[in-house]
Amino acid sequence: MNEFEQDVQSKRNDFIDSAVGFIVSFGFFATIFILAGVIKAIGS
């Protein structure tokens, strides 16, 4: 038996962590996209 299976450090659901990571990265790229659109609209 693996010794790390006996002493689990985090019992949180992995789905919550992956969902938060997806939302944060999506928000980051959406912010860049919106910012580029605003700069393009101002420049034209």
Secondary structure, 3 states (H helix, E strand, C coil): CCHHHHCCCCCCCHHHHHHHHHHHHHHHHHHHHHHHHHHHHHHC
